[in-house]
Amino acid sequence: ERKLSVAPGSFVELCGALERGQTVTWRYEASGPLDFNIHFHEGKAVRTPARAEQARDARGKLSVESAQDYCWMWSNKAAAAASVQVRVAV
């Protein structure tokens, strides 16, 4: 569990290595609307198994199909900073 701050016009990421076969339960709550995604890189390609636009909260389960470094990312398009409370459990 972490609390992050996202500056106006910026983004933050929370990344970590996951193994094939793991299931990750996640959720977040933000003080303002943020763009969100979970992504990982395969060579030059970026894969995005989850995405939400201008959402204050979201939750889900990620079934890891390949061992990769996965990143939960929030982007703030607003003029004010936003806080994000994140819970990720394997």
Secondary structure, 3 states (H helix, E strand, C coil): CEEEEECCCCEEEEEEEECCCCEEEEEEEEEEEEEEEEEEEECCEEEEEEEEEEEEEEEEEEECCCCEEEEEEEECCCCCCEEEEEEEEC
